[in-house]
Amino acid sequence: MSDNIKDVAYDLLLKDVGLFRTELQHLPVTDLEGDVEGQILAAREALGVQAK
C-alpha cells in the first residue's frame, strides 16, 4: 500500500491520527475474538437501524 503513496502530507495525516485517537476515547471498544456479528447487530438495534 505504501508503494502507492508518493506525496504524503504528513502534517495532515498526523492531525487526522490525533483526531481519531481523541474519538477513540468516546467510542465503545469490542473484542474481535468474540461474537462480533452479534455486537454489530446489537449496536444497530440500539441506534434504531433497520436490517436490510
Predicted model as a PDB file, atoms N, CA, C, CB and O in Angstrom, pLDDT in the B-factor column:
MODEL        1                                                                  
ATOM      1  N   MET A   1       0.826  -1.179   0.000  1.00 47.00           N  
ATOM      2  CA  MET A   1       0.000   0.000   0.000  1.00 47.00           C  
ATOM      3  C   MET A   1       0.877   1.251   0.000  1.00 47.00           C  
ATOM      4  CB  MET A   1      -0.944  -0.007   1.205  1.00 47.00           C  
ATOM      5  O   MET A   1       0.550   2.239  -0.658  1.00 47.00           O  
ATOM      6  N   SER A   2       1.972   1.213   0.724  1.00 57.00           N  
ATOM      7  CA  SER A   2       2.825   2.395   0.786  1.00 57.00           C  
ATOM      8  C   SER A   2       3.470   2.708  -0.553  1.00 57.00           C  
ATOM      9  CB  SER A   2       3.895   2.208   1.833  1.00 57.00           C  
ATOM     10  O   SER A   2       3.896   3.841  -0.778  1.00 57.00           O  
ATOM     11  N   ASP A   3       3.551   1.722  -1.455  1.00 61.00           N  
ATOM     12  CA  ASP A   3       4.098   1.982  -2.788  1.00 61.00           C  
ATOM     13  C   ASP A   3       3.213   2.943  -3.571  1.00 61.00           C  
ATOM     14  CB  ASP A   3       4.259   0.674  -3.562  1.00 61.00           C  
ATOM     15  O   ASP A   3       3.685   3.611  -4.491  1.00 61.00           O  
ATOM     16  N   ASN A   4       1.939   3.019  -3.216  1.00 61.00           N  
ATOM     17  CA  ASN A   4       1.005   3.899  -3.920  1.00 61.00           C  
ATOM     18  C   ASN A   4       0.970   5.304  -3.347  1.00 61.00           C  
ATOM     19  CB  ASN A   4      -0.377   3.312  -3.882  1.00 61.00           C  
ATOM     20  O   ASN A   4       0.319   6.186  -3.905  1.00 61.00           O  
ATOM     21  N   ILE A   5       1.653   5.516  -2.259  1.00 66.00           N  
ATOM     22  CA  ILE A   5       1.657   6.833  -1.616  1.00 66.00           C  
ATOM     23  C   ILE A   5       2.977   7.507  -1.947  1.00 66.00           C  
ATOM     24  CB  ILE A   5       1.453   6.722  -0.062  1.00 66.00           C  
ATOM     25  O   ILE A   5       4.034   7.122  -1.448  1.00 66.00           O  
ATOM     26  N   LYS A   6       2.893   8.516  -2.793  1.00 68.00           N  
ATOM     27  CA  LYS A   6       4.106   9.219  -3.226  1.00 68.00           C  
ATOM     28  C   LYS A   6       4.334  10.486  -2.405  1.00 68.00           C  
ATOM     29  CB  LYS A   6       4.015   9.570  -4.717  1.00 68.00           C  
ATOM     30  O   LYS A   6       5.386  10.658  -1.789  1.00 68.00           O  
ATOM     31  N   ASP A   7       3.358  11.351  -2.406  1.00 70.00           N  
ATOM     32  CA  ASP A   7       3.485  12.646  -1.737  1.00 70.00           C  
ATOM     33  C   ASP A   7       2.508  12.722  -0.576  1.00 70.00           C  
ATOM     34  CB  ASP A   7       3.239  13.808  -2.727  1.00 70.00           C  
ATOM     35  O   ASP A   7       1.387  13.209  -0.721  1.00 70.00           O  
ATOM     36  N   VAL A   8       2.940  12.243   0.560  1.00 69.00           N  
ATOM     37  CA  VAL A   8       2.085  12.225   1.743  1.00 69.00           C  
ATOM     38  C   VAL A   8       2.190  13.566   2.460  1.00 69.00           C  
ATOM     39  CB  VAL A   8       2.475  11.059   2.696  1.00 69.00           C  
ATOM     40  O   VAL A   8       3.288  14.059   2.719  1.00 69.00           O  
ATOM     41  N   ALA A   9       1.051  14.144   2.773  1.00 76.00           N  
ATOM     42  CA  ALA A   9       1.015  15.364   3.582  1.00 76.00           C  
ATOM     43  C   ALA A   9       1.033  14.922   5.041  1.00 76.00           C  
ATOM     44  CB  ALA A   9      -0.262  16.258   3.255  1.00 76.00           C  
ATOM     45  O   ALA A   9      -0.014  14.755   5.667  1.00 76.00           O  
ATOM     46  N   TYR A  10       2.233  14.736   5.570  1.00 78.00           N  
ATOM     47  CA  TYR A  10       2.375  14.162   6.905  1.00 78.00           C  
ATOM     48  C   TYR A  10       1.701  15.001   7.978  1.00 78.00           C  
ATOM     49  CB  TYR A  10       3.831  13.996   7.240  1.00 78.00           C  
ATOM     50  O   TYR A  10       1.155  14.455   8.937  1.00 78.00           O  
ATOM     51  N   ASP A  11       1.730  16.308   7.833  1.00 83.00           N  
ATOM     52  CA  ASP A  11       1.092  17.139   8.851  1.00 83.00           C  
ATOM     53  C   ASP A  11      -0.414  16.872   8.900  1.00 83.00           C  
ATOM     54  CB  ASP A  11       1.362  18.630   8.574  1.00 83.00           C  
ATOM     55  O   ASP A  11      -1.000  16.826   9.982  1.00 83.00           O  
ATOM     56  N   LEU A  12      -1.040  16.696   7.735  1.00 83.00           N  
ATOM     57  CA  LEU A  12      -2.474  16.388   7.722  1.00 83.00           C  
ATOM     58  C   LEU A  12      -2.740  14.975   8.224  1.00 83.00           C  
ATOM     59  CB  LEU A  12      -3.043  16.554   6.310  1.00 83.00           C  
ATOM     60  O   LEU A  12      -3.714  14.741   8.939  1.00 83.00           O  
ATOM     61  N   LEU A  13      -1.887  14.048   7.857  1.00 81.00           N  
ATOM     62  CA  LEU A  13      -2.036  12.672   8.325  1.00 81.00           C  
ATOM     63  C   LEU A  13      -1.940  12.609   9.841  1.00 81.00           C  
ATOM     64  CB  LEU A  13      -0.974  11.769   7.690  1.00 81.00           C  
ATOM     65  O   LEU A  13      -2.758  11.954  10.488  1.00 81.00           O  
ATOM     66  N   LEU A  14      -0.955  13.278  10.410  1.00 83.00           N  
ATOM     67  CA  LEU A  14      -0.779  13.273  11.860  1.00 83.00           C  
ATOM     68  C   LEU A  14      -1.929  13.972  12.563  1.00 83.00           C  
ATOM     69  CB  LEU A  14       0.537  13.937  12.235  1.00 83.00           C  
ATOM     70  O   LEU A  14      -2.328  13.568  13.655  1.00 83.00           O  
ATOM     71  N   LYS A  15      -2.472  15.029  11.941  1.00 88.00           N  
ATOM     72  CA  LYS A  15      -3.642  15.703  12.519  1.00 88.00           C  
ATOM     73  C   LYS A  15      -4.820  14.745  12.559  1.00 88.00           C  
ATOM     74  CB  LYS A  15      -4.008  16.975  11.709  1.00 88.00           C  
ATOM     75  O   LYS A  15      -5.517  14.648  13.570  1.00 88.00           O  
ATOM     76  N   ASP A  16      -5.043  14.033  11.453  1.00 86.00           N  
ATOM     77  CA  ASP A  16      -6.159  13.081  11.393  1.00 86.00           C  
ATOM     78  C   ASP A  16      -5.987  11.945  12.396  1.00 86.00           C  
ATOM     79  CB  ASP A  16      -6.291  12.509   9.982  1.00 86.00           C  
ATOM     80  O   ASP A  16      -6.955  11.518  13.027  1.00 86.00           O  
ATOM     81  N   VAL A  17      -4.768  11.460  12.542  1.00 81.00           N  
ATOM     82  CA  VAL A  17      -4.497  10.406  13.523  1.00 81.00           C  
ATOM     83  C   VAL A  17      -4.783  10.927  14.929  1.00 81.00           C  
ATOM     84  CB  VAL A  17      -3.029   9.911  13.415  1.00 81.00           C  
ATOM     85  O   VAL A  17      -5.353  10.211  15.752  1.00 81.00           O  
ATOM     86  N   GLY A  18      -4.397  12.149  15.202  1.00 83.00           N  
ATOM     87  CA  GLY A  18      -4.681  12.753  16.502  1.00 83.00           C  
ATOM     88  C   GLY A  18      -6.172  12.863  16.760  1.00 83.00           C  
ATOM     89  O   GLY A  18      -6.635  12.572  17.863  1.00 83.00           O  
ATOM     90  N   LEU A  19      -6.933  13.284  15.749  1.00 86.00           N  
ATOM     91  CA  LEU A  19      -8.388  13.386  15.900  1.00 86.00           C  
ATOM     92  C   LEU A  19      -9.002  12.009  16.138  1.00 86.00           C  
ATOM     93  CB  LEU A  19      -9.017  14.041  14.653  1.00 86.00           C  
ATOM     94  O   LEU A  19      -9.896  11.854  16.971  1.00 86.00           O  
ATOM     95  N   PHE A  20      -8.515  11.015  15.399  1.00 82.00           N  
ATOM     96  CA  PHE A  20      -9.030   9.654  15.557  1.00 82.00           C  
ATOM     97  C   PHE A  20      -8.745   9.134  16.960  1.00 82.00           C  
ATOM     98  CB  PHE A  20      -8.411   8.714  14.505  1.00 82.00           C  
ATOM     99  O   PHE A  20      -9.607   8.512  17.581  1.00 82.00           O  
ATOM    100  N   ARG A  21      -7.544   9.385  17.459  1.00 80.00           N  
ATOM    101  CA  ARG A  21      -7.198   8.926  18.811  1.00 80.00           C  
ATOM    102  C   ARG A  21      -8.076   9.590  19.847  1.00 80.00           C  
ATOM    103  CB  ARG A  21      -5.726   9.208  19.120  1.00 80.00           C  
ATOM    104  O   ARG A  21      -8.445   8.961  20.839  1.00 80.00           O  
ATOM    105  N   THR A  22      -8.419  10.853  19.638  1.00 83.00           N  
ATOM    106  CA  THR A  22      -9.316  11.559  20.560  1.00 83.00           C  
ATOM    107  C   THR A  22     -10.697  10.918  20.538  1.00 83.00           C  
ATOM    108  CB  THR A  22      -9.415  13.061  20.193  1.00 83.00           C  
ATOM    109  O   THR A  22     -11.310  10.726  21.588  1.00 83.00           O  
ATOM    110  N   GLU A  23     -11.191  10.584  19.345  1.00 78.00           N  
ATOM    111  CA  GLU A  23     -12.506   9.963  19.218  1.00 78.00           C  
ATOM    112  C   GLU A  23     -12.542   8.576  19.840  1.00 78.00           C  
ATOM    113  CB  GLU A  23     -12.905   9.882  17.759  1.00 78.00           C  
ATOM    114  O   GLU A  23     -13.583   8.158  20.346  1.00 78.00           O  
ATOM    115  N   LEU A  24     -11.434   7.859  19.814  1.00 75.00           N  
ATOM    116  CA  LEU A  24     -11.401   6.516  20.377  1.00 75.00           C  
ATOM    117  C   LEU A  24     -11.774   6.501  21.852  1.00 75.00           C  
ATOM    118  CB  LEU A  24     -10.032   5.911  20.191  1.00 75.00           C  
ATOM    119  O   LEU A  24     -12.287   5.504  22.359  1.00 75.00           O  
ATOM    120  N   GLN A  25     -11.517   7.600  22.533  1.00 73.00           N  
ATOM    121  CA  GLN A  25     -11.869   7.674  23.948  1.00 73.00           C  
ATOM    122  C   GLN A  25     -13.383   7.672  24.130  1.00 73.00           C  
ATOM    123  CB  GLN A  25     -11.262   8.928  24.586  1.00 73.00           C  
ATOM    124  O   GLN A  25     -13.876   7.332  25.205  1.00 73.00           O  
ATOM    125  N   HIS A  26     -14.119   8.047  23.091  1.00 68.00           N  
ATOM    126  CA  HIS A  26     -15.569   8.156  23.189  1.00 68.00           C  
ATOM    127  C   HIS A  26     -16.300   6.983  22.543  1.00 68.00           C  
ATOM    128  CB  HIS A  26     -16.024   9.439  22.556  1.00 68.00           C  
ATOM    129  O   HIS A  26     -17.511   6.836  22.708  1.00 68.00           O  
ATOM    130  N   LEU A  27     -15.572   6.155  21.812  1.00 65.00           N  
ATOM    131  CA  LEU A  27     -16.192   5.046  21.112  1.00 65.00           C  
ATOM    132  C   LEU A  27     -16.092   3.767  21.931  1.00 65.00           C  
ATOM    133  CB  LEU A  27     -15.548   4.852  19.743  1.00 65.00           C  
ATOM    134  O   LEU A  27     -15.105   3.552  22.635  1.00 65.00           O  
ATOM    135  N   PRO A  28     -17.101   2.929  21.840  1.00 67.00           N  
ATOM    136  CA  PRO A  28     -17.002   1.643  22.552  1.00 67.00           C  
ATOM    137  C   PRO A  28     -15.940   0.758  21.913  1.00 67.00           C  
ATOM    138  CB  PRO A  28     -18.367   0.914  22.557  1.00 67.00           C  
ATOM    139  O   PRO A  28     -15.696   0.827  20.709  1.00 67.00           O  
ATOM    140  N   VAL A  29     -15.327  -0.056  22.722  1.00 67.00           N  
ATOM    141  CA  VAL A  29     -14.303  -0.983  22.245  1.00 67.00           C  
ATOM    142  C   VAL A  29     -14.888  -2.381  22.272  1.00 67.00           C  
ATOM    143  CB  VAL A  29     -13.001  -0.899  23.111  1.00 67.00           C  
ATOM    144  O   VAL A  29     -15.615  -2.733  23.200  1.00 67.00           O  
ATOM    145  N   THR A  30     -14.583  -3.169  21.279  1.00 67.00           N  
ATOM    146  CA  THR A  30     -15.106  -4.522  21.209  1.00 67.00           C  
ATOM    147  C   THR A  30     -13.965  -5.523  21.120  1.00 67.00           C  
ATOM    148  CB  THR A  30     -16.049  -4.675  20.013  1.00 67.00           C  
ATOM    149  O   THR A  30     -12.857  -5.194  20.698  1.00 67.00           O  
ATOM    150  N   ASP A  31     -14.253  -6.724  21.517  1.00 71.00           N  
ATOM    151  CA  ASP A  31     -13.287  -7.817  21.417  1.00 71.00           C  
ATOM    152  C   ASP A  31     -13.524  -8.520  20.087  1.00 71.00           C  
ATOM    153  CB  ASP A  31     -13.416  -8.822  22.626  1.00 71.00           C  
ATOM    154  O   ASP A  31     -14.567  -9.143  19.894  1.00 71.00           O  
ATOM    155  N   LEU A  32     -12.573  -8.426  19.176  1.00 70.00           N  
ATOM    156  CA  LEU A  32     -12.753  -9.012  17.851  1.00 70.00           C  
ATOM    157  C   LEU A  32     -12.702 -10.530  17.864  1.00 70.00           C  
ATOM    158  CB  LEU A  32     -11.705  -8.485  16.914  1.00 70.00           C  
ATOM    159  O   LEU A  32     -12.978 -11.160  16.843  1.00 70.00           O  
ATOM    160  N   GLU A  33     -12.361 -11.125  18.980  1.00 80.00           N  
ATOM    161  CA  GLU A  33     -12.352 -12.572  19.103  1.00 80.00           C  
ATOM    162  C   GLU A  33     -13.721 -13.107  19.523  1.00 80.00           C  
ATOM    163  CB  GLU A  33     -11.290 -13.004  20.102  1.00 80.00           C  
ATOM    164  O   GLU A  33     -13.981 -14.307  19.438  1.00 80.00           O  
ATOM    165  N   GLY A  34     -14.587 -12.211  19.974  1.00 80.00           N  
ATOM    166  CA  GLY A  34     -15.897 -12.625  20.464  1.00 80.00           C  
ATOM    167  C   GLY A  34     -16.932 -12.663  19.348  1.00 80.00           C  
ATOM    168  O   GLY A  34     -16.595 -12.840  18.177  1.00 80.00           O  
ATOM    169  N   ASP A  35     -18.177 -12.497  19.721  1.00 83.00           N  
ATOM    170  CA  ASP A  35     -19.298 -12.525  18.791  1.00 83.00           C  
ATOM    171  C   ASP A  35     -19.460 -11.152  18.147  1.00 83.00           C  
ATOM    172  CB  ASP A  35     -20.603 -12.951  19.511  1.00 83.00           C  
ATOM    173  O   ASP A  35     -20.330 -10.374  18.538  1.00 83.00           O  
ATOM    174  N   VAL A  36     -18.620 -10.863  17.162  1.00 80.00           N  
ATOM    175  CA  VAL A  36     -18.614  -9.547  16.532  1.00 80.00           C  
ATOM    176  C   VAL A  36     -19.936  -9.282  15.816  1.00 80.00           C  
ATOM    177  CB  VAL A  36     -17.444  -9.431  15.547  1.00 80.00           C  
ATOM    178  O   VAL A  36     -20.487  -8.186  15.920  1.00 80.00           O  
ATOM    179  N   GLU A  37     -20.446 -10.268  15.095  1.00 84.00           N  
ATOM    180  CA  GLU A  37     -21.701 -10.068  14.377  1.00 84.00           C  
ATOM    181  C   GLU A  37     -22.831  -9.736  15.340  1.00 84.00           C  
ATOM    182  CB  GLU A  37     -22.054 -11.311  13.561  1.00 84.00           C  
ATOM    183  O   GLU A  37     -23.639  -8.849  15.067  1.00 84.00           O  
ATOM    184  N   GLY A  38     -22.890 -10.434  16.453  1.00 85.00           N  
ATOM    185  CA  GLY A  38     -23.909 -10.154  17.460  1.00 85.00           C  
ATOM    186  C   GLY A  38     -23.774  -8.755  18.032  1.00 85.00           C  
ATOM    187  O   GLY A  38     -24.774  -8.082  18.280  1.00 85.00           O  
ATOM    188  N   GLN A  39     -22.550  -8.318  18.240  1.00 80.00           N  
ATOM    189  CA  GLN A  39     -22.310  -6.975  18.764  1.00 80.00           C  
ATOM    190  C   GLN A  39     -22.725  -5.911  17.757  1.00 80.00           C  
ATOM    191  CB  GLN A  39     -20.837  -6.801  19.133  1.00 80.00           C  
ATOM    192  O   GLN A  39     -23.281  -4.879  18.133  1.00 80.00           O  
ATOM    193  N   ILE A  40     -22.458  -6.160  16.479  1.00 80.00           N  
ATOM    194  CA  ILE A  40     -22.859  -5.218  15.438  1.00 80.00           C  
ATOM    195  C   ILE A  40     -24.378  -5.132  15.356  1.00 80.00           C  
ATOM    196  CB  ILE A  40     -22.272  -5.632  14.076  1.00 80.00           C  
ATOM    197  O   ILE A  40     -24.945  -4.043  15.263  1.00 80.00           O  
ATOM    198  N   LEU A  41     -25.029  -6.288  15.392  1.00 84.00           N  
ATOM    199  CA  LEU A  41     -26.493  -6.293  15.344  1.00 84.00           C  
ATOM    200  C   LEU A  41     -27.089  -5.580  16.551  1.00 84.00           C  
ATOM    201  CB  LEU A  41     -27.019  -7.726  15.275  1.00 84.00           C  
ATOM    202  O   LEU A  41     -28.067  -4.845  16.415  1.00 84.00           O  
ATOM    203  N   ALA A  42     -26.511  -5.789  17.725  1.00 84.00           N  
ATOM    204  CA  ALA A  42     -26.995  -5.114  18.936  1.00 84.00           C  
ATOM    205  C   ALA A  42     -26.794  -3.604  18.836  1.00 84.00           C  
ATOM    206  CB  ALA A  42     -26.273  -5.662  20.184  1.00 84.00           C  
ATOM    207  O   ALA A  42     -27.654  -2.830  19.258  1.00 84.00           O  
ATOM    208  N   ALA A  43     -25.655  -3.187  18.275  1.00 80.00           N  
ATOM    209  CA  ALA A  43     -25.395  -1.755  18.112  1.00 80.00           C  
ATOM    210  C   ALA A  43     -26.374  -1.142  17.125  1.00 80.00           C  
ATOM    211  CB  ALA A  43     -23.952  -1.516  17.642  1.00 80.00           C  
ATOM    212  O   ALA A  43     -26.880  -0.043  17.350  1.00 80.00           O  
ATOM    213  N   ARG A  44     -26.645  -1.851  16.029  1.00 82.00           N  
ATOM    214  CA  ARG A  44     -27.610  -1.346  15.053  1.00 82.00           C  
ATOM    215  C   ARG A  44     -28.987  -1.209  15.682  1.00 82.00           C  
ATOM    216  CB  ARG A  44     -27.676  -2.272  13.831  1.00 82.00           C  
ATOM    217  O   ARG A  44     -29.686  -0.222  15.453  1.00 82.00           O  
ATOM    218  N   GLU A  45     -29.376  -2.200  16.476  1.00 85.00           N  
ATOM    219  CA  GLU A  45     -30.676  -2.143  17.142  1.00 85.00           C  
ATOM    220  C   GLU A  45     -30.730  -0.971  18.109  1.00 85.00           C  
ATOM    221  CB  GLU A  45     -30.963  -3.456  17.884  1.00 85.00           C  
ATOM    222  O   GLU A  45     -31.734  -0.261  18.171  1.00 85.00           O  
ATOM    223  N   ALA A  46     -29.652  -0.764  18.866  1.00 84.00           N  
ATOM    224  CA  ALA A  46     -29.609   0.337  19.822  1.00 84.00           C  
ATOM    225  C   ALA A  46     -29.692   1.689  19.106  1.00 84.00           C  
ATOM    226  CB  ALA A  46     -28.328   0.260  20.666  1.00 84.00           C  
ATOM    227  O   ALA A  46     -30.225   2.653  19.656  1.00 84.00           O  
ATOM    228  N   LEU A  47     -29.163   1.757  17.879  1.00 81.00           N  
ATOM    229  CA  LEU A  47     -29.197   3.006  17.113  1.00 81.00           C  
ATOM    230  C   LEU A  47     -30.473   3.144  16.303  1.00 81.00           C  
ATOM    231  CB  LEU A  47     -27.998   3.087  16.190  1.00 81.00           C  
ATOM    232  O   LEU A  47     -30.705   4.176  15.672  1.00 81.00           O  
ATOM    233  N   GLY A  48     -31.305   2.103  16.319  1.00 82.00           N  
ATOM    234  CA  GLY A  48     -32.552   2.164  15.563  1.00 82.00           C  
ATOM    235  C   GLY A  48     -32.372   1.926  14.082  1.00 82.00           C  
ATOM    236  O   GLY A  48     -33.210   2.345  13.283  1.00 82.00           O  
ATOM    237  N   VAL A  49     -31.291   1.261  13.697  1.00 75.00           N  
ATOM    238  CA  VAL A  49     -31.023   0.977  12.292  1.00 75.00           C  
ATOM    239  C   VAL A  49     -31.735  -0.308  11.901  1.00 75.00           C  
ATOM    240  CB  VAL A  49     -29.498   0.865  12.023  1.00 75.00           C  
ATOM    241  O   VAL A  49     -31.581  -1.340  12.553  1.00 75.00           O  
ATOM    242  N   GLN A  50     -32.516  -0.234  10.830  1.00 72.00           N  
ATOM    243  CA  GLN A  50     -33.233  -1.404  10.342  1.00 72.00           C  
ATOM    244  C   GLN A  50     -32.303  -2.294   9.521  1.00 72.00           C  
ATOM    245  CB  GLN A  50     -34.450  -0.979   9.504  1.00 72.00           C  
ATOM    246  O   GLN A  50     -31.514  -1.802   8.714  1.00 72.00           O  
ATOM    247  N   ALA A  51     -32.402  -3.596   9.730  1.00 64.00           N  
ATOM    248  CA  ALA A  51     -31.615  -4.536   8.941  1.00 64.00           C  
ATOM    249  C   ALA A  51     -32.113  -4.541   7.513  1.00 64.00           C  
ATOM    250  CB  ALA A  51     -31.679  -5.950   9.540  1.00 64.00           C  
ATOM    251  O   ALA A  51     -33.310  -4.395   7.266  1.00 64.00           O  
ATOM    252  N   LYS A  52     -31.201  -4.709   6.576  1.00 61.00           N  
ATOM    253  CA  LYS A  52     -31.580  -4.716   5.160  1.00 61.00           C  
ATOM    254  C   LYS A  52     -31.766  -6.120   4.669  1.00 61.00           C  
ATOM    255  CB  LYS A  52     -30.537  -4.007   4.313  1.00 61.00           C  
ATOM    256  O   LYS A  52     -32.087  -6.327   3.499  1.00 61.00           O  
TER     257      LYS A  52                                                      
ENDMDL                                                                          
END                                                                             
